[in-house]
């Protein structure tokens, strides 16, 4: 794929070295998320959306390979092959270019032109194309009369010559490319409505317009109508304009006696050969462009709308079915069915107290109770109210409709495969709840066609929207990080293939149940996981219980050594950097790409730590007995109490065998003259352990950068005295 790096570089405005790296990553099946988040020189130049566009392009190139092989085989068969030609073919990026070349090599042997060539009219056709005004056309044509049994008259010769010229022009690769661009730039849409009830379509069909003058929304609607057989859509261009273009391309001499004959051949070439094929090619190109526009609009909208809830919340749905059974369904905010129960054949004469609804509410603690709207809604609602009378804090009760989309979900293949044992009435309630919740993961699993996501979604194929939704969901999950304890919860229901197989995801989940994951590299112990899969997922795993600070962040293990080098240069511990990521701004990075990567990615990856986002505190910093000096971890943040103040600093008891010292220069972010300006004896303070020297029994501490709000620094006695003297001497 590296051969396309120059094309990628120019099209997406990135450096060729980054384009080459992306091609390599694509071939190795490194995920777009990994490339955009963890490969410094790629992340510095390309956003995730660009990486996906390039990956989609490279996938299309792969799809072209079989056609390219067919073309090369055809060239070999026709003795036209050379290594140089093969190299040129391998660089082709457009399917229509391959098809044009294939068409030229696989001409129909029974076509009129091929039959005329077999009659020996090839030389005559060539001579006519090069005929000058001084030459005699009739003499040339008459000279071929009788050279074949079927060539009995001049008209027979003319018909054969016209067929040859027409086919030669039609198969000319450059001419086809020129005509495509001409129609793309100025093609006129002709809309023939078939459904008279569509007023919008009828209005659009009133006038012929250049397609580029229509809005993308109108174009999406027009082609959607064509797909639904509500309209016939043609893309036309004025005949005289296209024929003039072809005459100019083929350098037809207007003074030649053969000009009328060649003009007729060009007209036939366009109407019979070029127009049907070129029209479909250009329409396909327009469709692809407006579908991409629609996907961008839908994607931008869903980026804001689709929310992956961190906190799991439950929902209870209740309702009465036709057999007077009171049904109860409980699902979580991700749409996962947790429980289903019912009370059989209840009396509807008076409000009914449901013990099962009460117990379900106590057990699952739903934040909301939904009642399905039907003839029994009032009664179902009264049951919920009566059953929860004793509750101090009651969930909100809300009515929901069983919409057409809900019915589609109930009839979907996903429901049939996963909940065929659920009673029809309960399936109906559950489907209404899914439509109400629209959980992102289930949108991808069930299919976007069952949900109302965006006004433009009906104009785009469900598969493309499903792929888009899956990408957005994965990006949101990964950007927040995956707690190793919740790995299955978020990853199992999304499609991460080919970058991580479902089998590997199950292996990781099973391994985590039986073994403790202490560091990210422990994932390499998972059976059957390969280097590619580890690389694609390791950076997004957070291990809250790890003793290693970096394993609590979104930093990729392949950057751990680099992080330690940064810390060595800054003379701080890794834990200190994790607690105060902004310190990394002080790091002097000479590599431009890495410098940008630090600002764009690494800083935020360091900030995402444990779920509570608290500073990394060494487990040894909270002892029940006084710590030995070799038990204290440099870089950790601990609490202490001020025991003594001296002119050069402050002593703090941190529950160690000796007090630590905060030098006056480490007491505040701003300049101070004396420690009393910041603290007093007995104050409880948070300090960071800078250095521990067991031989000298010294603990060096710092308070710099540990305050959310900067401490108020009181003026010193000398400053007050100087100020007083200033006003006295005025």
PEMOPE-V222444 format. One record per residue. N is the residue number from 0. RES is the residue in one letter. OMEGA is omega in whole degrees, -180 to 180 (NA if undefined). BURIAL is + if it has 24 or more other ideal C-beta (glycine too) atoms within 12 Angstrom, else -. Layout:
# PEMOPE-V222444
n=N res=RES omega=OMEGA burial=BURIAL
n=N res=RES omega=OMEGA burial=BURIAL
This chain:
# PEMOPE-V222444
n=0 res=X omega=-178 burial=+
n=1 res=X omega=-179 burial=-
n=2 res=X omega=-180 burial=-
n=3 res=X omega=-175 burial=+
n=4 res=X omega=179 burial=+
n=5 res=X omega=178 burial=-
n=6 res=X omega=-180 burial=+
n=7 res=X omega=-180 burial=+
n=8 res=X omega=-178 burial=+
n=9 res=X omega=-176 burial=-
n=10 res=X omega=-176 burial=-
n=11 res=X omega=174 burial=+
n=12 res=X omega=174 burial=-
n=13 res=X omega=-179 burial=+
n=14 res=X omega=-178 burial=-
n=15 res=X omega=179 burial=-
n=16 res=X omega=177 burial=-
n=17 res=X omega=178 burial=+
n=18 res=X omega=178 burial=+
n=19 res=X omega=180 burial=+
n=20 res=X omega=179 burial=+
n=21 res=X omega=177 burial=+
n=22 res=X omega=178 burial=+
n=23 res=X omega=179 burial=-
n=24 res=X omega=178 burial=+
n=25 res=X omega=-179 burial=+
n=26 res=X omega=-180 burial=-
n=27 res=X omega=-180 burial=-
n=28 res=X omega=169 burial=+
n=29 res=X omega=-171 burial=+
n=30 res=X omega=176 burial=+
n=31 res=X omega=179 burial=+
n=32 res=X omega=179 burial=+
n=33 res=X omega=-179 burial=+
n=34 res=X omega=-175 burial=+
n=35 res=X omega=-176 burial=+
n=36 res=X omega=-169 burial=+
n=37 res=X omega=176 burial=+
n=38 res=X omega=-170 burial=+
n=39 res=X omega=-174 burial=+
n=40 res=X omega=175 burial=+
n=41 res=X omega=-179 burial=+
n=42 res=X omega=-179 burial=+
n=43 res=X omega=-174 burial=+
n=44 res=X omega=-171 burial=+
n=45 res=X omega=173 burial=+
n=46 res=X omega=-178 burial=-
n=47 res=X omega=-179 burial=+
n=48 res=X omega=178 burial=+
n=49 res=X omega=179 burial=+
n=50 res=X omega=179 burial=+
n=51 res=X omega=178 burial=+
n=52 res=X omega=179 burial=+
n=53 res=X omega=177 burial=+
n=54 res=X omega=178 burial=+
n=55 res=X omega=177 burial=+
n=56 res=X omega=-179 burial=+
n=57 res=X omega=175 burial=+
n=58 res=X omega=176 burial=-
n=59 res=X omega=177 burial=-
n=60 res=X omega=178 burial=+
n=61 res=X omega=179 burial=-
n=62 res=X omega=179 burial=-
n=63 res=X omega=-174 burial=+
n=64 res=X omega=179 burial=-
n=65 res=X omega=179 burial=-
n=66 res=X omega=179 burial=+
n=67 res=X omega=178 burial=+
n=68 res=X omega=178 burial=-
n=69 res=X omega=180 burial=-
n=70 res=X omega=180 burial=+
n=71 res=X omega=178 burial=+
n=72 res=X omega=179 burial=-
n=73 res=X omega=178 burial=+
n=74 res=X omega=178 burial=+
n=75 res=X omega=-180 burial=-
n=76 res=X omega=-178 burial=-
n=77 res=X omega=179 burial=-
n=78 res=X omega=179 burial=-
n=79 res=X omega=-173 burial=-
n=80 res=X omega=168 burial=-
n=81 res=X omega=-179 burial=-
n=82 res=X omega=179 burial=-
n=83 res=X omega=178 burial=-
n=84 res=X omega=179 burial=-
n=85 res=X omega=178 burial=-
n=86 res=X omega=179 burial=-
n=87 res=X omega=180 burial=-
n=88 res=X omega=-179 burial=+
n=89 res=X omega=180 burial=+
n=90 res=X omega=180 burial=-
n=91 res=X omega=-177 burial=+
n=92 res=X omega=-177 burial=+
n=93 res=X omega=180 burial=+
n=94 res=X omega=-177 burial=-
n=95 res=X omega=178 burial=+
n=96 res=X omega=177 burial=+
n=97 res=X omega=-179 burial=+
n=98 res=X omega=178 burial=+
n=99 res=X omega=-179 burial=+
n=100 res=X omega=177 burial=+
n=101 res=X omega=180 burial=+
n=102 res=X omega=-179 burial=+
n=103 res=X omega=-177 burial=+
n=104 res=X omega=-177 burial=+
n=105 res=X omega=179 burial=-
n=106 res=X omega=-179 burial=-
n=107 res=X omega=-178 burial=-
n=108 res=X omega=-179 burial=-
n=109 res=X omega=179 burial=-
n=110 res=X omega=-179 burial=-
n=111 res=X omega=-178 burial=+
n=112 res=X omega=-179 burial=+
n=113 res=X omega=177 burial=-
n=114 res=X omega=179 burial=+
n=115 res=X omega=178 burial=+
n=116 res=X omega=178 burial=+
n=117 res=X omega=178 burial=-
n=118 res=X omega=177 burial=+
n=119 res=X omega=-178 burial=+
n=120 res=X omega=-179 burial=+
n=121 res=X omega=-180 burial=+
n=122 res=X omega=180 burial=-
n=123 res=X omega=180 burial=+
n=124 res=X omega=179 burial=+
n=125 res=X omega=180 burial=-
n=126 res=X omega=-179 burial=+
n=127 res=X omega=179 burial=+
n=128 res=X omega=-178 burial=+
n=129 res=X omega=-176 burial=-
n=130 res=X omega=178 burial=+
n=131 res=X omega=-178 burial=-
n=132 res=X omega=-180 burial=-
n=133 res=X omega=-177 burial=-
n=134 res=X omega=-176 burial=-
n=135 res=X omega=-178 burial=-
n=136 res=X omega=-177 burial=+
n=137 res=X omega=180 burial=-
n=138 res=X omega=-180 burial=-
n=139 res=X omega=-178 burial=+
n=140 res=X omega=-178 burial=+
n=141 res=X omega=-179 burial=-
n=142 res=X omega=-180 burial=-
n=143 res=X omega=177 burial=+
n=144 res=X omega=178 burial=+
n=145 res=X omega=179 burial=-
n=146 res=X omega=176 burial=-
n=147 res=X omega=-177 burial=-
n=148 res=X omega=-176 burial=-
n=149 res=X omega=-179 burial=-
n=150 res=X omega=-174 burial=+
n=151 res=X omega=-177 burial=-
n=152 res=X omega=175 burial=-
n=153 res=X omega=179 burial=-
n=154 res=X omega=178 burial=-
n=155 res=X omega=179 burial=+
n=156 res=X omega=-179 burial=+
n=157 res=X omega=-180 burial=+
n=158 res=X omega=180 burial=+
n=159 res=X omega=180 burial=+
n=160 res=X omega=-180 burial=+
n=161 res=X omega=179 burial=+
n=162 res=X omega=-179 burial=+
n=163 res=X omega=-179 burial=+
n=164 res=X omega=-179 burial=+
n=165 res=X omega=-178 burial=+
n=166 res=X omega=178 burial=+
n=167 res=X omega=179 burial=+
n=168 res=X omega=-176 burial=+
n=169 res=X omega=-177 burial=+
n=170 res=X omega=179 burial=+
n=171 res=X omega=-174 burial=+
n=172 res=X omega=-179 burial=+
n=173 res=X omega=180 burial=-
n=174 res=X omega=180 burial=+
n=175 res=X omega=180 burial=+
n=176 res=X omega=180 burial=+
n=177 res=X omega=-179 burial=+
n=178 res=X omega=179 burial=+
n=179 res=X omega=-179 burial=+
n=180 res=X omega=180 burial=-
n=181 res=X omega=-180 burial=+
n=182 res=X omega=179 burial=+
n=183 res=X omega=-178 burial=+
n=184 res=X omega=-174 burial=-
n=185 res=X omega=-179 burial=-
n=186 res=X omega=-179 burial=+
n=187 res=X omega=180 burial=+
n=188 res=X omega=174 burial=+
n=189 res=X omega=-175 burial=+
n=190 res=X omega=178 burial=+
n=191 res=X omega=-178 burial=-
n=192 res=X omega=174 burial=+
n=193 res=X omega=177 burial=-
n=194 res=X omega=-175 burial=-
n=195 res=X omega=-178 burial=-
n=196 res=X omega=-179 burial=-
n=197 res=X omega=-175 burial=-
n=198 res=X omega=180 burial=-
n=199 res=X omega=179 burial=-
n=200 res=X omega=-180 burial=+
n=201 res=X omega=180 burial=-
n=202 res=X omega=179 burial=-
n=203 res=X omega=-177 burial=+
n=204 res=X omega=-176 burial=+
n=205 res=X omega=-176 burial=-
n=206 res=X omega=172 burial=-
n=207 res=X omega=-179 burial=-
n=208 res=X omega=172 burial=-
n=209 res=X omega=-172 burial=-
n=210 res=X omega=-179 burial=+
n=211 res=X omega=180 burial=-
n=212 res=X omega=178 burial=-
n=213 res=X omega=176 burial=+
n=214 res=X omega=179 burial=-
n=215 res=X omega=178 burial=+
n=216 res=X omega=178 burial=-
n=217 res=X omega=179 burial=+
n=218 res=X omega=177 burial=+
n=219 res=X omega=-179 burial=+
n=220 res=X omega=-178 burial=+
n=221 res=X omega=-179 burial=+
n=222 res=X omega=174 burial=+
n=223 res=X omega=177 burial=+
n=224 res=X omega=178 burial=+
n=225 res=X omega=180 burial=+
n=226 res=X omega=180 burial=-
n=227 res=X omega=179 burial=-
n=228 res=X omega=175 burial=-
n=229 res=X omega=-179 burial=+
n=230 res=X omega=172 burial=+
n=231 res=X omega=-175 burial=-
n=232 res=X omega=179 burial=+
n=233 res=X omega=176 burial=+
n=234 res=X omega=-173 burial=+
n=235 res=X omega=171 burial=+
n=236 res=X omega=-178 burial=+
n=237 res=X omega=-174 burial=-
n=238 res=X omega=-175 burial=-
n=239 res=X omega=-180 burial=-
n=240 res=X omega=-178 burial=-
n=241 res=X omega=180 burial=+
n=242 res=X omega=176 burial=+
n=243 res=X omega=178 burial=-
n=244 res=X omega=-179 burial=+
n=245 res=X omega=178 burial=+
n=246 res=X omega=179 burial=+
n=247 res=X omega=-180 burial=-
n=248 res=X omega=-177 burial=+
n=249 res=X omega=176 burial=+
n=250 res=X omega=-179 burial=-
n=251 res=X omega=-179 burial=+
n=252 res=X omega=-177 burial=-
n=253 res=X omega=179 burial=-
n=254 res=X omega=-179 burial=-
n=255 res=X omega=176 burial=+
n=256 res=X omega=-178 burial=-
n=257 res=X omega=-176 burial=+
n=258 res=X omega=179 burial=-
n=259 res=X omega=-180 burial=-
n=260 res=X omega=-180 burial=+
n=261 res=X omega=179 burial=+
n=262 res=X omega=177 burial=+
n=263 res=X omega=179 burial=+
n=264 res=X omega=179 burial=+
n=265 res=X omega=177 burial=+
n=266 res=X omega=-179 burial=+
n=267 res=X omega=178 burial=+
n=268 res=X omega=-179 burial=+
n=269 res=X omega=-173 burial=+
n=270 res=X omega=-174 burial=-
n=271 res=X omega=-173 burial=-
n=272 res=X omega=-170 burial=+
n=273 res=X omega=-172 burial=+
n=274 res=X omega=-178 burial=+
n=275 res=X omega=-177 burial=-
n=276 res=X omega=-177 burial=+
n=277 res=X omega=179 burial=+
n=278 res=X omega=-180 burial=+
n=279 res=X omega=179 burial=-
n=280 res=X omega=-177 burial=+
n=281 res=X omega=177 burial=+
n=282 res=X omega=179 burial=+
n=283 res=X omega=179 burial=-
n=284 res=X omega=179 burial=+
n=285 res=X omega=179 burial=+
n=286 res=X omega=-180 burial=+
n=287 res=X omega=-179 burial=+
n=288 res=X omega=-178 burial=-
n=289 res=X omega=174 burial=+
n=290 res=X omega=177 burial=+
n=291 res=X omega=176 burial=+
n=292 res=X omega=-180 burial=-
n=293 res=X omega=179 burial=+
n=294 res=X omega=177 burial=+
n=295 res=X omega=179 burial=-
n=296 res=X omega=-180 burial=+
n=297 res=X omega=-179 burial=+
n=298 res=X omega=179 burial=+
n=299 res=X omega=180 burial=-
n=300 res=X omega=-177 burial=-
n=301 res=X omega=176 burial=+
n=302 res=X omega=-179 burial=+
n=303 res=X omega=-173 burial=-
n=304 res=X omega=-175 burial=-
n=305 res=X omega=-179 burial=+
n=306 res=X omega=175 burial=-
n=307 res=X omega=-178 burial=+
n=308 res=X omega=175 burial=+
n=309 res=X omega=-178 burial=-
n=310 res=X omega=179 burial=-
n=311 res=X omega=179 burial=-
n=312 res=X omega=-177 burial=+
n=313 res=X omega=-178 burial=+
n=314 res=X omega=177 burial=+
n=315 res=X omega=179 burial=+
n=316 res=X omega=-180 burial=+
n=317 res=X omega=180 burial=+
n=318 res=X omega=-179 burial=+
n=319 res=X omega=178 burial=+
n=320 res=X omega=-176 burial=+
n=321 res=X omega=-179 burial=-
n=322 res=X omega=180 burial=-
n=323 res=X omega=173 burial=-
n=324 res=X omega=178 burial=+
n=325 res=X omega=-174 burial=+
n=326 res=X omega=180 burial=+
n=327 res=X omega=177 burial=+
n=328 res=X omega=175 burial=+
n=329 res=X omega=174 burial=+
n=330 res=X omega=179 burial=+
n=331 res=X omega=-175 burial=+
n=332 res=X omega=175 burial=+
n=333 res=X omega=178 burial=+
n=334 res=X omega=-179 burial=+
n=335 res=X omega=-180 burial=+
n=336 res=X omega=-178 burial=+
n=337 res=X omega=-178 burial=+
n=338 res=X omega=176 burial=+
n=339 res=X omega=-180 burial=+
n=340 res=X omega=179 burial=+
n=341 res=X omega=174 burial=+
n=342 res=X omega=-169 burial=+
n=343 res=X omega=170 burial=-
n=344 res=X omega=179 burial=-
n=345 res=X omega=178 burial=+
n=346 res=X omega=180 burial=-
n=347 res=X omega=-179 burial=-
n=348 res=X omega=-179 burial=-
n=349 res=X omega=-180 burial=-
n=350 res=X omega=-172 burial=-
n=351 res=X omega=177 burial=+
n=352 res=X omega=-177 burial=-
n=353 res=X omega=177 burial=+
n=354 res=X omega=-178 burial=-
n=355 res=X omega=177 burial=+
n=356 res=X omega=179 burial=+
n=357 res=X omega=-178 burial=+
n=358 res=X omega=177 burial=-
n=359 res=X omega=179 burial=+
n=360 res=X omega=178 burial=+
n=361 res=X omega=-175 burial=-
n=362 res=X omega=-173 burial=-
n=363 res=X omega=177 burial=+
n=364 res=X omega=180 burial=-
n=365 res=X omega=177 burial=+
n=366 res=X omega=-178 burial=+
n=367 res=X omega=174 burial=+
n=368 res=X omega=-179 burial=+
n=369 res=X omega=175 burial=+
n=370 res=X omega=-178 burial=+
n=371 res=X omega=-178 burial=+
n=372 res=X omega=174 burial=+
n=373 res=X omega=-179 burial=+
n=374 res=X omega=-176 burial=-
n=375 res=X omega=-175 burial=+
n=376 res=X omega=-179 burial=-
n=377 res=X omega=-179 burial=-
n=378 res=X omega=179 burial=+
n=379 res=X omega=180 burial=+
n=380 res=X omega=180 burial=+
n=381 res=X omega=177 burial=+
n=382 res=X omega=-179 burial=+
n=383 res=X omega=-179 burial=+
n=384 res=X omega=-178 burial=+
n=385 res=X omega=-177 burial=-
n=386 res=X omega=-177 burial=+
n=387 res=X omega=-177 burial=+
n=388 res=X omega=-175 burial=-
n=389 res=X omega=-177 burial=-
n=390 res=X omega=176 burial=-
n=391 res=X omega=177 burial=-
n=392 res=X omega=-174 burial=-
n=393 res=X omega=175 burial=-
n=394 res=X omega=179 burial=+
n=395 res=X omega=178 burial=-
n=396 res=X omega=-176 burial=+
n=397 res=X omega=178 burial=+
n=398 res=X omega=175 burial=+
n=399 res=X omega=-179 burial=+
n=400 res=X omega=173 burial=-
n=401 res=X omega=-171 burial=+
n=402 res=X omega=174 burial=-
n=403 res=X omega=178 burial=-
n=404 res=X omega=177 burial=+
n=405 res=X omega=179 burial=+
n=406 res=X omega=178 burial=-
n=407 res=X omega=179 burial=+
n=408 res=X omega=180 burial=+
n=409 res=X omega=-179 burial=+
n=410 res=X omega=-175 burial=-
n=411 res=X omega=179 burial=+
n=412 res=X omega=-178 burial=-
n=413 res=X omega=178 burial=+
n=414 res=X omega=-179 burial=+
n=415 res=X omega=-178 burial=-
n=416 res=X omega=-173 burial=-
n=417 res=X omega=-174 burial=-
n=418 res=X omega=179 burial=+
n=419 res=X omega=-179 burial=-
n=420 res=X omega=179 burial=-
n=421 res=X omega=180 burial=+
n=422 res=X omega=-174 burial=+
n=423 res=X omega=-179 burial=-
n=424 res=X omega=179 burial=+
n=425 res=X omega=177 burial=+
n=426 res=X omega=179 burial=+
n=427 res=X omega=179 burial=+
n=428 res=X omega=-179 burial=+
n=429 res=X omega=179 burial=+
n=430 res=X omega=178 burial=+
n=431 res=X omega=179 burial=+
n=432 res=X omega=179 burial=+
n=433 res=X omega=178 burial=+
n=434 res=X omega=179 burial=+
n=435 res=X omega=-177 burial=+
n=436 res=X omega=-172 burial=+
n=437 res=X omega=-179 burial=+
n=438 res=X omega=-174 burial=+
n=439 res=X omega=-177 burial=+
n=440 res=X omega=-178 burial=+
n=441 res=X omega=176 burial=+
n=442 res=X omega=179 burial=+
n=443 res=X omega=-177 burial=+
n=444 res=X omega=-176 burial=+
n=445 res=X omega=-178 burial=+
n=446 res=X omega=-177 burial=+
n=447 res=X omega=-179 burial=+
n=448 res=X omega=-179 burial=+
n=449 res=X omega=-177 burial=+
n=450 res=X omega=175 burial=+
n=451 res=X omega=-174 burial=-
n=452 res=X omega=-174 burial=+
n=453 res=X omega=-179 burial=+
n=454 res=X omega=-177 burial=-
n=455 res=X omega=-172 burial=+
n=456 res=X omega=-178 burial=+
n=457 res=X omega=-180 burial=+
n=458 res=X omega=-177 burial=+
n=459 res=X omega=-179 burial=+
n=460 res=X omega=-179 burial=-
n=461 res=X omega=-179 burial=+
n=462 res=X omega=-179 burial=-
n=463 res=X omega=178 burial=+
n=464 res=X omega=179 burial=+
n=465 res=X omega=177 burial=+
n=466 res=X omega=179 burial=+
n=467 res=X omega=-180 burial=+
n=468 res=X omega=-179 burial=+
n=469 res=X omega=179 burial=+
n=470 res=X omega=-179 burial=+
n=471 res=X omega=-179 burial=+
n=472 res=X omega=-179 burial=+
n=473 res=X omega=-180 burial=+
n=474 res=X omega=180 burial=+
n=475 res=X omega=179 burial=+
n=476 res=X omega=-176 burial=+
n=477 res=X omega=-178 burial=+
n=478 res=X omega=179 burial=+
n=479 res=X omega=-178 burial=+
n=480 res=X omega=-179 burial=+
n=481 res=X omega=173 burial=+
n=482 res=X omega=-175 burial=+
n=483 res=X omega=179 burial=+
n=484 res=X omega=-179 burial=-
n=485 res=X omega=-175 burial=+
n=486 res=X omega=-177 burial=+
n=487 res=X omega=-175 burial=-
n=488 res=X omega=-174 burial=+
n=489 res=X omega=-170 burial=+
n=490 res=X omega=-171 burial=+
n=491 res=X omega=-174 burial=+
n=492 res=X omega=177 burial=+
n=493 res=X omega=-177 burial=+
n=494 res=X omega=-178 burial=+
n=495 res=X omega=-178 burial=+
n=496 res=X omega=5 burial=-
n=497 res=X omega=-171 burial=-
n=498 res=X omega=171 burial=+
n=499 res=X omega=-178 burial=+
n=500 res=X omega=177 burial=+
n=501 res=X omega=178 burial=-
n=502 res=X omega=179 burial=-
n=503 res=X omega=178 burial=+
n=504 res=X omega=178 burial=+
n=505 res=X omega=178 burial=-
n=506 res=X omega=179 burial=+
n=507 res=X omega=-180 burial=+
n=508 res=X omega=-180 burial=+
n=509 res=X omega=-180 burial=-
n=510 res=X omega=-179 burial=+
n=511 res=X omega=179 burial=+
n=512 res=X omega=-175 burial=-
n=513 res=X omega=-174 burial=-
n=514 res=X omega=178 burial=-
n=515 res=X omega=175 burial=-
n=516 res=X omega=-178 burial=+
n=517 res=X omega=179 burial=-
n=518 res=X omega=-178 burial=+
n=519 res=X omega=-180 burial=+
n=520 res=X omega=176 burial=-
n=521 res=X omega=178 burial=+
n=522 res=X omega=179 burial=+
n=523 res=X omega=178 burial=-
n=524 res=X omega=180 burial=-
n=525 res=X omega=-180 burial=+
n=526 res=X omega=173 burial=-
n=527 res=X omega=177 burial=-
n=528 res=X omega=-180 burial=+
n=529 res=X omega=-176 burial=-
n=530 res=X omega=-179 burial=-
n=531 res=X omega=-177 burial=+
n=532 res=X omega=177 burial=+
n=533 res=X omega=-180 burial=+
n=534 res=X omega=-177 burial=+
n=535 res=X omega=-173 burial=+
n=536 res=X omega=-169 burial=+
n=537 res=X omega=-177 burial=+
n=538 res=X omega=-175 burial=+
n=539 res=X omega=-180 burial=+
n=540 res=X omega=175 burial=+
n=541 res=X omega=180 burial=+
n=542 res=X omega=-174 burial=+
n=543 res=X omega=-176 burial=+
n=544 res=X omega=-176 burial=-
n=545 res=X omega=174 burial=+
n=546 res=X omega=180 burial=-
n=547 res=X omega=-178 burial=+
n=548 res=X omega=-175 burial=+
n=549 res=X omega=178 burial=+
n=550 res=X omega=175 burial=+
n=551 res=X omega=-177 burial=+
n=552 res=X omega=177 burial=+
n=553 res=X omega=178 burial=+
n=554 res=X omega=-180 burial=+
n=555 res=X omega=180 burial=+
n=556 res=X omega=-179 burial=+
n=557 res=X omega=177 burial=-
n=558 res=X omega=-177 burial=+
n=559 res=X omega=-180 burial=+
n=560 res=X omega=178 burial=-
n=561 res=X omega=180 burial=+
n=562 res=X omega=-180 burial=+
n=563 res=X omega=176 burial=-
n=564 res=X omega=177 burial=-
n=565 res=X omega=-179 burial=+
n=566 res=X omega=178 burial=+
n=567 res=X omega=179 burial=-
n=568 res=X omega=-179 burial=-
n=569 res=X omega=-179 burial=+
n=570 res=X omega=176 burial=-
n=571 res=X omega=177 burial=+
n=572 res=X omega=177 burial=+
n=573 res=X omega=179 burial=+
n=574 res=X omega=179 burial=+
n=575 res=X omega=179 burial=+
n=576 res=X omega=179 burial=+
n=577 res=X omega=179 burial=+
n=578 res=X omega=-178 burial=+
n=579 res=X omega=-176 burial=+
n=580 res=X omega=-177 burial=+
n=581 res=X omega=178 burial=-
n=582 res=X omega=-176 burial=+
n=583 res=X omega=177 burial=+
n=584 res=X omega=-179 burial=-
n=585 res=X omega=-177 burial=-
n=586 res=X omega=-179 burial=+
n=587 res=X omega=180 burial=-
n=588 res=X omega=-178 burial=-
n=589 res=X omega=180 burial=-
n=590 res=X omega=-174 burial=-
n=591 res=X omega=-179 burial=-
n=592 res=X omega=179 burial=+
n=593 res=X omega=179 burial=+
n=594 res=X omega=178 burial=-
n=595 res=X omega=180 burial=-
n=596 res=X omega=179 burial=+
n=597 res=X omega=-177 burial=+
n=598 res=X omega=-175 burial=-
n=599 res=X omega=-170 burial=+
n=600 res=X omega=-169 burial=+
n=601 res=X omega=-179 burial=+
n=602 res=X omega=180 burial=+
n=603 res=X omega=178 burial=-
n=604 res=X omega=177 burial=+
n=605 res=X omega=-177 burial=+
n=606 res=X omega=-179 burial=+
n=607 res=X omega=-178 burial=+
n=608 res=X omega=179 burial=+
n=609 res=X omega=-180 burial=+
n=610 res=X omega=-180 burial=-
n=611 res=X omega=176 burial=-
n=612 res=X omega=179 burial=-
n=613 res=X omega=179 burial=-
n=614 res=X omega=177 burial=+
n=615 res=X omega=179 burial=+
n=616 res=X omega=-180 burial=+
n=617 res=X omega=179 burial=+
n=618 res=X omega=179 burial=-
n=619 res=X omega=-179 burial=+
n=620 res=X omega=179 burial=+
n=621 res=X omega=-174 burial=-
n=622 res=X omega=174 burial=-
n=623 res=X omega=176 burial=-
n=624 res=X omega=-178 burial=-
n=625 res=X omega=-177 burial=-
n=626 res=X omega=168 burial=+
n=627 res=X omega=-177 burial=-
n=628 res=X omega=180 burial=+
n=629 res=X omega=178 burial=-
n=630 res=X omega=-177 burial=+
n=631 res=X omega=-177 burial=+
n=632 res=X omega=178 burial=+
n=633 res=X omega=180 burial=+
n=634 res=X omega=-179 burial=+
n=635 res=X omega=180 burial=+
n=636 res=X omega=-178 burial=+
n=637 res=X omega=175 burial=+
n=638 res=X omega=178 burial=+
n=639 res=X omega=-180 burial=+
n=640 res=X omega=-179 burial=-
n=641 res=X omega=-179 burial=+
n=642 res=X omega=-177 burial=+
n=643 res=X omega=179 burial=-
n=644 res=X omega=178 burial=+
n=645 res=X omega=179 burial=-
n=646 res=X omega=-176 burial=-
n=647 res=X omega=179 burial=-
n=648 res=X omega=-174 burial=+
n=649 res=X omega=175 burial=+
n=650 res=X omega=-175 burial=+
n=651 res=X omega=175 burial=+
n=652 res=X omega=179 burial=+
n=653 res=X omega=179 burial=+
n=654 res=X omega=176 burial=+
n=655 res=X omega=-178 burial=+
n=656 res=X omega=175 burial=-
n=657 res=X omega=180 burial=+
n=658 res=X omega=175 burial=+
n=659 res=X omega=-179 burial=+
n=660 res=X omega=170 burial=+
n=661 res=X omega=179 burial=+
n=662 res=X omega=-177 burial=+
n=663 res=X omega=-180 burial=+
n=664 res=X omega=-178 burial=-
n=665 res=X omega=-176 burial=+
n=666 res=X omega=-176 burial=+
n=667 res=X omega=179 burial=+
n=668 res=X omega=180 burial=-
n=669 res=X omega=180 burial=-
n=670 res=X omega=175 burial=-
n=671 res=X omega=180 burial=+
n=672 res=X omega=180 burial=-
n=673 res=X omega=-179 burial=+
n=674 res=X omega=-178 burial=+
n=675 res=X omega=179 burial=+
n=676 res=X omega=-174 burial=+
n=677 res=X omega=-175 burial=+
n=678 res=X omega=171 burial=+
n=679 res=X omega=-178 burial=-
n=680 res=X omega=180 burial=-
n=681 res=X omega=178 burial=-
n=682 res=X omega=172 burial=+
n=683 res=X omega=-175 burial=-
n=684 res=X omega=171 burial=+
n=685 res=X omega=-179 burial=+
n=686 res=X omega=175 burial=+
n=687 res=X omega=-179 burial=+
n=688 res=X omega=-178 burial=+
n=689 res=X omega=-176 burial=+
n=690 res=X omega=176 burial=+
n=691 res=X omega=179 burial=+
n=692 res=X omega=-177 burial=-
n=693 res=X omega=-177 burial=-
n=694 res=X omega=-179 burial=-
n=695 res=X omega=-179 burial=-
n=696 res=X omega=180 burial=-
n=697 res=X omega=175 burial=-
n=698 res=X omega=179 burial=+
n=699 res=X omega=-175 burial=+
n=700 res=X omega=177 burial=+
n=701 res=X omega=173 burial=+
n=702 res=X omega=-177 burial=+
n=703 res=X omega=173 burial=+
n=704 res=X omega=-177 burial=+
n=705 res=X omega=-177 burial=+
n=706 res=X omega=175 burial=-
n=707 res=X omega=174 burial=-
n=708 res=X omega=-179 burial=-
n=709 res=X omega=-179 burial=-
n=710 res=X omega=177 burial=+
n=711 res=X omega=-177 burial=-
n=712 res=X omega=-179 burial=-
n=713 res=X omega=177 burial=-
n=714 res=X omega=178 burial=-
n=715 res=X omega=179 burial=-
n=716 res=X omega=-180 burial=-
n=717 res=X omega=179 burial=-
n=718 res=X omega=179 burial=-
n=719 res=X omega=179 burial=-
n=720 res=X omega=179 burial=-
n=721 res=X omega=-180 burial=-
n=722 res=X omega=179 burial=-
n=723 res=X omega=179 burial=-
n=724 res=X omega=-180 burial=-
n=725 res=X omega=-178 burial=-
n=726 res=X omega=179 burial=-
n=727 res=X omega=-176 burial=-
n=728 res=X omega=-178 burial=-
n=729 res=X omega=NA burial=-
